[in-house]
């Protein structure tokens, strides 16, 4: 919904497309699999046999890295749009 509202107020939809790619790319590649692994390790009855006890902690690290990737990707997109001289 926020991306749709931003798209309605902008003339350049390429910016919205780039932001969506930066945000959803990080979510799909790192955050969602990390969440799936965390909840799979926590919600199984025989979880100790299927998962190592460090896997939930490692999942949180992957989730954090995914969120950092979303932030960095979004920042690069915004810098390219509004201050491209900073990237040269």
N, C-alpha and C positions, 0 to 999 in steps of 0.2 A: 504493500500500500504506500509506504513512503516514496518508493522509487516512481510509482505511478503519479503521485502528486508532484514530484520534481519534474517529471517528464511533461506534465501539463503546463508547467510554468516556463519551460525552456524552449528556445528555438533550435538548439543543437542537440538532437537526440543521441548523437554519437557519444556525448559525455555520459548520458544515462546508461547507454549500452556498455561503455567501458567500466563504469562503476559497478554495474550489475555483474559483469564478468569477473571483476576483481573480488567482489564480496562473495558471490555464489561459488566461484572457483575454489576459494579457500575453504568454504563451508563443505562443499561436496568432496574435496580431496582429503581434507584432514579432520575437520570438526565432526562431521556426521559419522565417519568410521570410528573415530575415537569414542564418541558417545555410545555407539553400538557395542564396541568392545567392553567399555566400562560396565554398561548395564547387563551385558551377557555374562560377564564375570561375577557380578554382584547378585544376579537373580537366578542362578542355577543352584539346585539342591546339592548336586555333586560338584560344585564349582572348584573345590580343592583338587579334585582329580583331573579336571579339564583345564584349569587355568592356574598359572603360577600366581602366588600372592602379590607379586610386584606388578602384574598386568594392569590392575585398576589405576595404580599410580602412574605407570607409563602412559595409560590412556589420557590422563589429565595433562601430561606433558605434551602429547600430540594435539590435544584440544587447544592448549595454550599457544602452541606454535601455529596452529591454523588461524587462530584469532589474530595473532601478530601478523601473519601473512595477509589476512584481510585488511588490516590497518595499513600495512606498508603498500600493498597494491592500490588501495584507495588513495593514499597520499601521492603515489607516483602519478596516478591518473589526474588528480587535481593539479599537481605541479605542472604536468605536461600541458594542461589546458590554460592555466592562469599565469604561470611563471616558467616558461620553457627554458629560459636562459640558465636556470639553476641546474639543469640536467646536462648542459653541454660541457 
